[in-house]
């Protein structure tokens, strides 16, 4: 090679597969610059894709965690049967990618099944992938009752990928339609790859009331969206971001829909043979599939009309072949000579003649291919990990975080904004697109959660309301209009973990909230074959540093008998970014847990042990309680430890015991019932995993403040760093206790102590509220995922 001129080598390299050409960048700095130049990338894209056969990729199956994508060349491509691995895991984690678009200069828009997140991916170049922000559950498609009247949300969002040849930039465009309110106008947003900006409104305005479906199709410089119910096609010009319209495809022939409900007739759009293509089929039925092409006639760009390409009629086929047409997601991939390649939801690819006759030719069947056979059961799915790719060196671009923090000015502003309250940061995010991009990065959110809470200020207290449709209320606004929610049922909420709290509302639901940002969501049920109700129980929140994600641990008893001391405890875990509960119960704690709310401190979750269940420990008389600790680093490994609590109060029986975090340290509050006092013990930071050392930090004398405050019904919530006073909560009164003077100042008490139950029984109950101490935080996770994408 040393004897060949550089221009000859450049010509040779332009025909190589993308992965091979990319490796050659390591030869020298000059070759790295040459093989990364836009001119060579364009040349390689043109020459490395000259083969007539389409390039297909497929994953083993959609439920394998150790997944990879394989290159599959159909017969006739000059290398029949050749198989190579394209990509494995990487930026996509353990979620199987489903292609939503055809390759555009090698880039493909994909979604990850089970996550709903969207990525721009280059399968040919080792699997480069760029996560698109705000796609897992877009903020405009999120109904959050805590917003109150607030902006309306949208029920449908469609994405498309386009390329502006003039500016040489890729744009991801999304259209929100079908608003919750009839008057909600359709909206469009644009995200420019490799740009230090967030989603922004498009320059033009889309039609006011169109409802777009499917994925946008890029063709002739525009992204096209098919509208519902014969509304035509909306086009979005990627260069000037203006909107246009095209006529709707003809309705399906009557014979094709006879006896078929309207909701079973599907229309989908793609690009085929350089034209927009719409295919119409009856979902999961042996009905003909009609394909239409929008062709242009003459030099007039407006002179277009739909022409029928073919009708795929499965009736003459054999029984096995007819089952192909019943796929959930049958779709044309491309033209293959005089035939059309069709994809099915079972990963099968077959070819049919455009003349409409003859049996289908099976091009690829995953259970028979050497690369994908044995990769799991390929069930019928709407999101098969199968699609087209191109050899391409086009990069997906840098992440927003990499772009934003590469600017010295932006880094300086982040150092300023990270000290401000979360509400202020949220309001300042609309100053410019660069700030909006910065404050939404994981890096800034983590920095803000630490620095914004360093200043010594009085705790901000908020009342957590009904987790379904209530709005959190500040204590200083708690009046007749903004009264806290009063419940007859147990309503508990944890201390904050990076500003997030989890709680349980009786045996109805569990929830996660960020009270400072008026955010809360109902946690999903456990997806299992068992009765889901058994999993409502003690719920805890921690942070897994290895996963860089918050983890919810939900414990519940499926069997509990205090008389025989027998029990059966089950445990489930949920990582918020994965958005799914662990598929099987994880090992429960080695001891039965009490009903007291758990606490998170120093990277571990702590539960109190229930002394009424299980075998009594031999050291039960030497401590006030036992604790079970779960190390949240790699939480799914369930590294539990059993710790002895502080010594019991002298001269009296042990009363109520609770765990909490004070000054960043785990503490245990023990009630001294005879003295009507609470002893607060802190665990020494030097304690080992199984041997805790305790020291008393506070003794709260409550006898002078009874009966409003008693040791059996009072919970320690926190310490005011400005005054040293301790915040106490009885669920009917809130007050600050001064440990130096013993004085107690009540800052709020329930105005209506006796309320009538709403079940018509006429019975009265003592109302109770749920109050939490807030932390400044921008953390929130989308939990609701019932939206169209």
C-alpha positions in Angstrom: 0.0 0.0 0.0 2.9 2.3 0.6 3.7 2.4 -3.1 0.2 3.4 -4.1 -0.6 7.1 -4.4 -3.0 8.5 -1.8 -5.7 9.3 -4.4 -5.7 5.7 -5.6 -6.0 4.5 -2.0 -8.9 7.0 -1.5 -10.7 5.5 -4.5 -10.2 1.9 -3.1 -11.4 2.9 0.4 -14.6 4.5 -1.0 -15.8 1.0 -2.0 -15.2 -0.6 1.3 -18.0 -1.4 3.9 -18.4 1.5 6.4 -17.0 -0.4 9.3 -13.8 -1.2 7.4 -13.4 2.3 6.1 -13.9 3.7 9.6 -11.1 1.5 11.0 -8.7 2.9 8.4 -8.9 6.3 10.1 -6.5 4.9 12.7 -3.6 4.8 10.1 -2.6 8.4 10.7 -3.9 11.8 11.5 -4.0 12.8 7.9 -6.0 9.7 6.9 -8.3 10.3 9.8 -9.0 13.8 8.5 -9.4 12.6 4.9 -11.7 9.7 5.6 -13.8 11.9 7.9 -14.1 14.8 5.4 -17.6 15.5 4.0 -16.3 14.9 0.4 -15.1 11.4 1.2 -18.3 10.6 3.2 -20.4 11.6 0.2 -18.2 9.6 -2.2 -18.3 6.5 0.0 -22.1 6.7 0.4 -22.4 6.7 -3.4 -19.9 3.9 -4.2 -20.3 1.5 -1.3 -24.0 1.0 -2.1 -23.9 0.1 -5.7 -25.1 -3.5 -5.3 -28.6 -4.2 -6.6 -29.7 -6.3 -3.7 -31.1 -4.5 -0.7 -29.2 -4.7 2.6 -31.3 -6.0 5.5 -30.6 -6.2 9.2 -32.4 -8.3 11.8 -32.1 -8.9 15.5 -32.4 -12.4 17.1 -35.7 -11.6 18.8 -37.3 -8.7 20.7 -36.9 -10.0 24.2 -33.2 -10.9 24.4 -31.1 -8.7 26.5 -27.8 -9.7 25.0 -29.0 -8.7 21.5 -27.2 -7.8 18.3 -28.1 -6.9 14.7 -27.0 -9.0 11.8 -26.5 -8.1 8.2 -28.6 -10.4 5.9 -28.2 -10.3 2.2 -31.1 -11.8 0.2 -30.3 -14.2 -2.6 -29.1 -12.5 -5.8 -26.9 -9.9 -4.1 -23.6 -11.5 -5.2 -22.9 -12.7 -1.6 -25.9 -14.9 -0.8 -25.7 -16.2 2.7 -23.0 -13.8 3.9 -23.6 -12.8 7.5 -21.9 -10.2 9.6 -22.7 -8.6 12.9 -23.6 -4.9 12.5 -24.0 -3.7 16.1 -24.5 -5.0 19.6 -26.0 -3.0 22.5 -24.0 0.1 22.8 -26.0 3.4 23.3 -29.2 1.5 23.0 -28.6 -0.5 26.1 -30.6 -3.7 26.4 -33.6 -2.6 24.4 -34.2 -4.0 20.9 -34.3 -1.3 18.2 -37.2 -1.2 15.8 -36.6 0.9 12.6 -39.2 3.5 12.0 -37.7 5.0 8.8 -35.7 3.9 5.8 -32.1 4.9 5.8 -31.4 8.5 4.9 -27.8 8.9 4.0 -27.3 5.8 6.2 -29.1 7.2 9.3 -32.2 5.4 10.5 -34.8 6.6 13.1 -35.4 3.8 15.5 -37.5 3.2 18.6 -36.6 0.9 21.4 -39.3 -1.6 22.4 -40.2 -1.3 26.1 -38.7 2.2 26.4 -40.4 4.2 23.7 -37.3 6.3 23.5 -36.2 7.4 20.0 -32.7 7.2 18.6 -30.9 8.2 15.4 -28.8 5.3 14.5 -26.2 4.2 11.8 -26.3 0.4 11.8 -23.5 0.0 9.3 -20.9 2.0 11.3 -20.7 -0.2 14.4 -24.0 0.9 15.7 -23.6 4.6 16.5 -26.7 5.8 18.1 -27.9 9.2 19.4 -30.7 9.4 21.9 -33.2 12.1 21.1 -34.4 14.1 24.1 -38.0 14.3 25.3 -39.1 11.3 23.2 -39.7 8.6 25.8 -42.9 10.5 26.8 -42.9 14.0 25.3 -43.9 16.8 27.6 -46.6 17.9 25.2 -48.1 14.4 25.3 -48.0 14.1 29.1 -51.1 14.7 31.1 -50.0 15.8 34.5 -52.9 16.8 36.8 -50.5 18.8 38.9 -50.4 21.4 36.2 -53.9 22.3 36.9 -55.7 23.9 34.0 -52.3 24.4 32.3 -51.5 23.7 28.7 -53.5 21.0 27.0 -51.8 17.7 26.1 -51.8 15.8 22.8 -52.8 12.2 22.3 -50.8 11.6 19.2 -47.2 12.4 18.1 -45.5 11.4 14.8 -41.8 11.7 14.0 -39.8 12.0 10.8 -36.2 12.3 9.8 -35.2 14.7 7.0 -32.1 16.2 5.4 -31.5 19.7 4.2 -29.0 19.5 1.4 -28.4 23.2 1.3 -27.3 23.5 4.9 -26.1 19.9 5.1 -28.0 19.2 8.3 -30.3 16.5 9.5 -33.6 17.5 11.1 -35.9 15.4 13.2 -39.4 16.7 13.0 -42.4 15.8 15.1 -46.0 16.7 14.8 -48.4 16.8 17.7 -52.0 16.3 16.9 -55.4 15.2 18.3 -55.3 17.4 21.3 -57.2 16.7 24.6 -59.4 19.7 23.8 -61.2 20.1 20.5 -59.7 23.6 20.0 -56.2 22.4 20.4 -54.2 23.3 17.3 -51.8 20.9 15.7 -48.1 21.7 16.5 -44.8 20.9 15.0 -41.3 20.9 16.5 -37.8 20.5 15.0 -34.6 19.1 16.4 -31.4 19.7 14.5 -28.8 17.0 14.9 -25.4 18.1 16.2 -26.7 21.5 17.2 -26.5 23.0 20.7 -30.3 23.5 20.9 -33.4 21.7 22.1 -36.7 21.0 20.3 -38.0 24.3 18.9 -41.2 25.3 17.0 -41.1 24.9 13.3 -40.9 28.1 11.2 -44.2 27.4 9.5 -47.5 26.4 11.0 -49.1 23.1 10.3 -52.8 22.8 9.2 -54.8 23.6 12.3 -56.9 20.5 12.8 -55.1 17.6 11.0 -54.5 14.4 12.8 -51.3 12.7 11.5 -50.5 9.1 11.9 -47.5 6.8 11.4 -44.0 7.9 10.8 -43.0 10.8 8.5 -41.6 9.7 5.1 -38.8 11.8 3.6 -38.9 12.3 -0.1 -37.8 15.1 -2.5 -36.7 17.4 0.4 -39.9 17.1 2.5 -41.1 14.9 5.3 -44.6 13.7 4.5 -47.3 12.7 7.1 -50.4 10.7 6.3 -53.6 12.2 7.9 -56.4 10.2 9.4 -59.8 9.6 7.9 -59.0 10.7 4.4 -57.4 14.0 5.4 -54.7 13.8 2.8 -50.9 14.1 3.1 -49.2 17.0 5.0 -45.7 17.8 3.7 -43.0 19.6 5.7 -40.2 21.2 3.7 -37.0 20.5 5.6 -35.2 23.6 4.1 -37.6 26.5 4.8 -39.9 24.5 7.2 -43.0 25.4 5.4 -46.1 23.2 5.1 -48.0 21.9 2.1 -50.6 19.3 1.2 -51.1 16.4 -1.2 -54.3 14.6 -2.1 -55.5 11.6 0.0 -55.1 8.1 -1.4 -58.3 6.5 -2.8 -60.4 4.6 -0.2 -60.0 0.8 -0.1 -62.3 -1.0 -2.6 -65.6 -2.1 -1.1 -64.9 -5.8 -1.8 -61.8 -5.6 0.3 -63.6 -4.3 3.4 -66.8 -6.2 3.3 -67.6 -7.4 6.8 -64.5 -5.7 8.2 -64.8 -3.0 10.9 -63.4 0.4 10.2 -60.8 0.1 12.9 -59.5 -3.0 11.2 -58.6 -1.2 8.0 -55.2 0.3 8.3 -53.4 2.8 6.0 -49.7 3.2 6.2 -47.2 5.2 4.1 -43.7 4.8 3.0 -41.4 5.5 0.0 -41.3 3.0 -2.8 -39.6 3.3 -6.2 -39.0 7.0 -5.7 -42.7 7.8 -4.9 -44.9 8.0 -1.9 -46.6 4.7 -1.3 -49.7 3.9 0.7 -50.7 0.4 1.5 -54.2 -0.5 2.8 -54.9 -3.8 4.5 -57.2 -5.4 7.0 -55.3 -6.1 10.2 -54.9 -9.8 10.9 -57.3 -10.9 8.2 -57.0 -12.8 5.0 -57.9 -9.8 2.9 -56.1 -8.3 -0.1 -53.5 -5.6 0.5 -53.7 -2.7 -1.9 -50.6 -0.6 -2.8 -50.9 2.9 -4.3 -48.1 5.2 -5.6 -48.3 9.0 -5.9 -46.8 9.7 -9.3 -46.1 13.1 -10.8 -47.2 13.8 -14.4 -45.5 16.4 -16.6 -43.4 19.3 -15.4 -46.1 20.6 -13.1 -45.2 19.7 -9.5 -48.9 20.0 -8.6 -50.0 17.5 -11.2 -49.8 14.4 -9.1 -52.3 11.5 -8.7 -52.5 8.2 -7.0 -52.1 5.1 -9.2 -52.6 1.6 -8.1 -49.4 -0.4 -8.1 -50.8 -3.8 -7.3 -53.2 -5.8 -5.2 -51.7 -8.6 -3.1 -54.4 -11.2 -2.9 -53.6 -14.1 -0.5 -56.7 -16.2 -1.4 -54.9 -18.3 -4.1 -51.9 -18.9 -1.9 -51.3 -22.0 0.2 -52.4 -22.1 3.9 -48.8 -21.4 5.2 -48.3 -18.5 2.7 -51.7 -16.9 3.6 -50.6 -16.6 7.2 -48.0 -14.0 6.1 -50.7 -11.5 5.2 -52.2 -11.7 8.7 -49.2 -10.0 10.2 -49.7 -7.1 12.6 -47.2 -4.9 10.7 -47.0 -6.0 7.1 -45.1 -3.4 5.2 -43.3 -2.9 1.8 -39.6 -2.5 2.2 -38.4 -1.8 -1.3 -38.5 -2.8 -4.9 -36.5 -5.9 -5.7 -36.2 -6.1 -9.5 -39.7 -6.5 -10.7 -40.9 -7.6 -7.3 -41.7 -5.9 -4.0 -40.1 -7.0 -0.7 -42.6 -7.1 2.1 -41.8 -7.3 5.8 -44.1 -9.0 8.4 -44.4 -8.7 12.1 -42.9 -12.2 12.5 -39.6 -11.0 10.9 -40.4 -12.9 7.7 -39.5 -11.2 4.4 -41.1 -12.2 1.2 -41.2 -11.0 -2.4 -44.4 -10.6 -4.5 -44.8 -9.8 -8.2 -46.1 -6.3 -9.0 -48.4 -8.0 -11.5 -50.3 -9.4 -8.5 -50.1 -13.1 -9.4 -48.1 -16.1 -8.2 -47.2 -17.3 -4.7 -44.9 -15.3 -2.5 -41.2 -16.0 -2.6 -39.8 -16.3 1.0 -36.5 -14.3 1.0 -35.8 -14.5 4.8 -37.2 -16.6 7.6 -35.5 -16.0 11.0 -36.0 -19.4 12.4 -34.2 -20.9 9.4 -31.3 -18.5 9.1 -28.0 -19.4 10.6 -27.6 -16.0 12.3 -31.0 -15.7 13.9 -32.1 -19.4 14.4 -32.4 -20.2 18.1 -32.6 -16.5 19.0 -36.0 -16.9 20.6 -39.6 -17.2 19.5 -40.4 -14.6 16.8 -43.9 -13.7 17.8 -46.2 -11.4 15.8 -45.3 -7.9 16.8 -46.0 -4.3 15.6 -42.3 -3.5 16.1 -40.0 -6.1 14.5 -36.3 -5.4 14.7 -35.9 -5.8 11.0 -35.3 -3.1 8.3 -33.0 -1.7 5.6 -29.6 -0.1 6.0 -27.0 1.5 3.9 -23.2 1.5 4.1 -22.5 5.0 5.4 -19.8 6.9 7.3 -22.3 9.7 8.2 -22.0 10.4 11.9 -25.1 10.6 14.1 -23.6 13.7 15.8 -22.7 14.6 19.3 -25.1 14.4 22.2 -26.7 17.6 23.5 -24.6 17.2 26.7 -21.3 17.0 24.7 -22.2 20.0 22.6 -23.5 22.2 25.4 -20.7 21.7 27.8 -18.0 22.1 25.1 -18.8 25.8 25.2 -17.0 27.8 27.9 -19.8 30.3 28.0 -22.4 27.6 28.6 -20.3 26.0 31.3 -20.1 29.3 33.0 -23.8 29.8 32.9 -24.4 26.3 34.2 -22.2 27.1 37.2 -24.5 30.0 37.9 -27.9 28.3 37.3 -27.1 25.2 39.3 -27.4 27.2 42.5 -30.8 28.6 41.7 -34.2 27.2 42.8 -35.7 24.6 40.5 -38.7 26.8 39.6 -36.4 29.7 38.7 -34.3 27.4 36.5 -37.4 26.1 34.8 -38.5 29.7 34.0 -35.1 30.7 32.8 -35.0 27.7 30.4 -37.1 29.7 27.9 -34.5 32.5 27.6 -32.9 30.7 24.7 -32.6 27.3 23.0 -29.1 26.8 24.3 -30.2 27.3 28.0 -33.2 25.0 27.4 -30.8 22.3 26.0 -28.4 22.8 29.0 -30.9 22.5 31.8 -32.4 19.3 30.4 -29.2 17.3 30.3 -28.6 14.7 32.9 -25.3 16.3 33.8 -26.9 19.6 34.8 -29.9 18.0 36.6 -27.5 16.0 38.8 -25.3 19.1 39.5 -28.3 21.2 40.3 -29.7 18.5 42.7 -26.5 18.8 44.8 -25.7 22.5 44.7 -29.1 24.0 44.9 -29.6 22.4 48.3 -26.3 23.4 49.8 -27.5 26.8 51.0 -28.7 26.9 54.6 -32.4 27.8 54.4 -35.5 26.9 56.3 -37.2 23.7 55.0 -39.9 24.2 52.4 -42.9 22.2 53.4 -45.6 21.2 50.9 -48.7 19.1 51.3 -49.0 16.1 48.9 -52.5 15.9 47.7 -54.5 13.1 46.0 -51.8 11.5 43.7 -54.3 11.1 40.9 -55.7 14.6 40.3 -54.6 16.8 43.2 -52.2 19.7 43.2 -49.5 20.1 45.9 -50.0 23.0 48.2 -47.5 25.2 50.1 -47.9 25.4 53.8 -47.9 29.2 53.6 -50.9 29.0 51.2 -52.8 26.4 53.2 -56.1 28.2 53.7 -59.7 27.5 53.1 -59.1 27.6 49.3 -55.8 25.7 49.3 -56.5 23.3 52.1 -54.4 20.1 52.2 -56.1 16.9 51.2 -57.7 15.2 54.2 -57.9 11.4 53.9 -59.5 8.6 55.9 -57.0 6.1 54.5 -53.3 5.7 55.2 -51.4 8.2 53.1 -47.6 8.1 53.4 -44.7 9.7 51.5 -41.0 9.1 51.8 -38.2 11.6 52.4 -36.8 13.1 49.2 -34.1 11.3 47.2 -32.6 14.0 44.8 -35.9 15.8 45.2 -38.1 12.8 44.3 -40.5 11.2 46.8 -42.4 7.9 46.6 -45.5 7.1 48.5 -48.5 4.9 49.0 -52.1 5.9 49.0 -53.7 3.2 51.1 -54.0 0.0 49.1 -55.1 1.8 46.0 -51.9 3.0 44.4 -48.3 4.0 44.7 -46.9 7.2 43.3 -43.7 9.2 42.7 -43.6 12.9 42.9 -41.4 16.0 42.9 -43.4 18.4 45.0 -41.2 21.4 44.3 -42.1 21.1 40.5 -45.7 20.1 41.0 -45.0 16.7 39.4 -46.4 13.4 40.4 -47.3 10.2 38.6 -49.0 7.0 39.5 -46.6 4.1 39.5 -47.6 1.3 37.2 -48.9 -2.1 38.4 -46.6 -5.1 38.5 -46.9 -7.0 35.3 -47.2 -10.6 36.5 -49.6 -13.5 36.5 -50.3 -13.1 40.2 -52.9 -10.8 41.8 -51.4 -7.4 41.3 -53.0 -6.1 44.5 -50.6 -8.1 46.7 -47.8 -5.8 45.6 -49.2 -2.6 47.2 -47.2 -2.2 50.3 -44.0 -0.7 51.7 -42.4 1.2 48.9 -38.9 2.8 49.0 -36.8 4.9 46.7 -33.1 4.9 46.3 -30.4 5.7 43.7 -28.3 3.1 42.0 -24.9 4.8 41.2 -23.9 2.0 38.8 -27.0 2.3 36.7 -27.2 6.1 37.2 -30.9 5.7 37.8 -33.4 5.9 40.6 -34.8 2.5 41.8 -38.1 1.8 43.4 -38.3 -1.2 45.7 -41.8 -2.4 46.5 -42.4 -5.0 49.3 -45.6 -6.7 50.1 -46.8 -9.6 52.2 -48.6 -12.4 50.4 -49.0 -14.2 53.8 -48.8 -12.8 57.3 -49.9 -14.5 60.5 -48.7 -12.9 63.8 -50.1 -15.8 65.8 -47.8 -18.4 64.2 -45.2 -15.8 63.3 -45.2 -17.1 59.7 -45.1 -14.8 56.7 -44.2 -14.7 53.0 -42.7 -11.5 51.6 -42.3 -10.5 48.0 -40.1 -7.9 46.4 -40.2 -6.1 43.1 -37.9 -3.5 41.7 -38.4 -0.7 39.1 -35.7 1.3 37.4 -37.3 4.5 36.2 -35.3 4.8 32.9 -36.1 1.2 32.0 -39.8 1.8 32.8 -40.6 -1.7 33.8 -40.7 -3.8 36.9 -38.3 -6.7 37.3 -39.8 -9.6 35.4 -39.6 -11.9 38.4 -39.7 -11.3 42.1 -36.2 -10.5 43.4 -35.0 -11.9 46.7 -36.9 -10.3 49.6 -35.1 -9.0 52.7 -33.9 -11.7 55.1 -36.2 -10.3 57.9 -39.9 -9.3 57.9 -40.2 -5.6 57.5 -42.5 -3.4 59.6 -45.1 -0.9 58.3 -42.9 2.1 59.1 -41.8 4.2 56.1 -38.3 3.2 55.0 -35.4 5.7 54.7 -32.6 6.2 52.1 -29.2 7.3 53.4 -25.6 6.9 52.3 -26.5 4.9 49.2 -28.7 2.4 51.1 -32.4 1.8 51.8 -33.2 0.9 55.4 -36.3 -0.8 56.7 -37.3 -1.6 60.3 -37.8 -5.2 61.1 -41.2 -6.3 62.3 -40.6 -8.1 65.7 -44.0 -9.7 65.6 -43.1 -12.0 62.6 -40.4 -14.6 62.0 -38.1 -16.1 64.6 -37.2 -13.7 67.4 -33.5 -12.7 67.1 -31.3 -13.6 70.1 -30.3 -10.0 70.6 -33.8 -8.6 70.6 -33.5 -7.4 74.1 -30.3 -5.5 73.6 -31.5 -3.0 71.1 -34.6 -1.0 70.4 -35.0 -2.5 66.9 -33.4 -4.3 64.0 -32.9 -2.9 60.6 -32.5 -4.4 57.1 -30.2 -2.4 54.7 -30.2 -2.8 50.9 -27.1 -1.5 49.1 -28.5 0.4 46.1 -25.3 0.0 44.1 -26.4 -2.7 41.7 -29.6 -3.0 43.6 -30.9 -6.0 41.6 -28.1 -8.1 43.2 -30.0 -7.7 46.5 -27.0 -7.2 48.8 -28.9 -7.1 52.2 -27.4 -6.6 55.6 -29.1 -6.9 59.0 -28.2 -4.2 61.6 -28.9 -3.8 65.3 -30.6 -0.6 66.2 -29.8 1.8 69.1 -30.3 0.7 72.7 -33.8 0.8 74.1 -35.0 3.6 76.3 -34.3 3.0 80.0 -37.0 2.4 82.6 -39.8 1.8 80.1 -41.1 -0.3 77.3 -40.2 0.6 73.7 -42.9 2.5 71.9 -43.1 3.7 68.3 -39.9 3.4 66.2 -39.2 5.1 62.9 -36.2 5.6 60.6 -35.3 8.8 58.8 -32.4 10.8 57.4 -31.0 13.8 59.2 -28.0 15.8 58.1 -27.4 13.1 55.5 -27.1 10.4 58.2 -29.4 7.5 59.0 -31.3 8.1 62.3 -33.7 6.1 64.4 -36.4 7.8 66.4 -37.5 5.8 69.5 -40.6 6.7 71.5 -40.2 6.7 75.3 -43.8 6.1 76.1 -43.6 6.5 79.9 -41.8 9.8 79.6 -43.7 11.0 76.5 -40.3 11.7 74.8 -38.6 10.8 71.6 -34.9 9.8 71.5 -33.2 10.4 68.1 -30.1 8.2 67.5 -27.7 8.7 64.6 -25.6 5.9 63.1 -21.9 6.5 63.2 -20.5 6.9 59.7 -17.6 4.5 60.5 -20.0 1.6 61.2 -19.5 -1.6 59.2 -22.0 -3.2 57.0 -23.3 -5.4 59.8 -22.2 -3.6 63.0 -23.7 -0.2 63.6 -22.5 2.3 66.3 -25.2 4.7 67.6 -25.1 8.0 69.4 -28.0 10.0 70.7 -28.3 13.4 69.1 -31.6 14.7 70.3 -34.1 14.0 73.1 -37.5 15.6 72.5 -39.6 16.2 75.7 -43.2 16.3 74.6 -45.1 16.0 77.9 -45.7 19.8 78.1 -47.2 19.8 74.6 -49.6 16.8 75.0 -52.2 15.8 73.9 -51.5 17.6 70.6 -48.0 16.1 70.4 -47.3 12.7 71.9 -44.4 10.4 71.4 -46.6 7.7 69.9 -48.1 9.8 67.1 -45.4 12.3 66.4 -42.9 11.8 63.6 -39.6 13.7 63.2 -39.4 15.1 59.6 -36.2 17.2 59.6 -34.0 19.9 61.1 -34.1 23.6 60.2 -30.4 24.4 59.5 -30.9 28.1 60.2 -32.2 27.7 63.7 -31.5 24.1 64.7 -35.2 23.5 65.5 -36.7 20.1 64.7 -39.8 19.8 62.5 -42.5 17.5 64.0 -45.5 16.0 62.3 -48.6 14.4 63.8 -50.5 14.3 60.5 -52.9 16.8 62.1 -50.3 19.3 63.3 -46.9 20.6 62.2 -44.6 22.3 64.6 -41.0 23.3 65.3 -39.4 21.9 68.5 -36.4 23.8 70.0 -34.1 21.1 71.6 -32.4 23.8 73.6 -35.4 25.3 75.3 -38.0 22.6 74.9 -40.4 25.1 73.3 -42.7 24.0 70.5 -44.2 26.3 67.8 -47.1 25.0 65.8 -47.1 26.3 62.3 -50.1 24.5 61.0 -53.0 22.3 62.3 -56.0 20.8 60.6 -58.9 23.2 60.8 -61.6 20.5 60.5 -60.7 17.8 62.9 -63.9 15.8 62.6 -65.2 15.1 59.1 -68.0 13.0 57.7 -67.1 10.1 55.6 -68.2 10.2 52.0 -69.6 6.7 51.9 -73.0 7.7 53.2 -72.6 6.0 56.5 -72.7 9.3 58.5 -69.6 8.2 60.4 -67.0 10.8 61.3 -63.2 10.5 61.2 -60.2 12.4 62.2 -58.7 14.1 59.1 -55.0 13.6 58.4 -52.7 15.3 55.9 -49.5 14.2 54.1 -46.7 16.7 54.4 -43.2 16.5 53.0 -40.0 18.5 53.2 -39.0 19.5 49.6 -35.6 19.5 48.0 -34.7 21.7 45.0 -34.7 19.3 42.1 -35.4 19.1 38.4 -35.7 15.3 38.4 -38.8 13.8 37.0 -39.5 10.6 35.0 -42.3 10.0 32.6 -44.3 7.0 33.8 -47.5 7.2 31.7 -46.9 5.7 28.3 -50.4 5.2 26.9 -50.0 7.5 23.9 -49.8 7.0 20.2 -46.3 7.1 18.6 
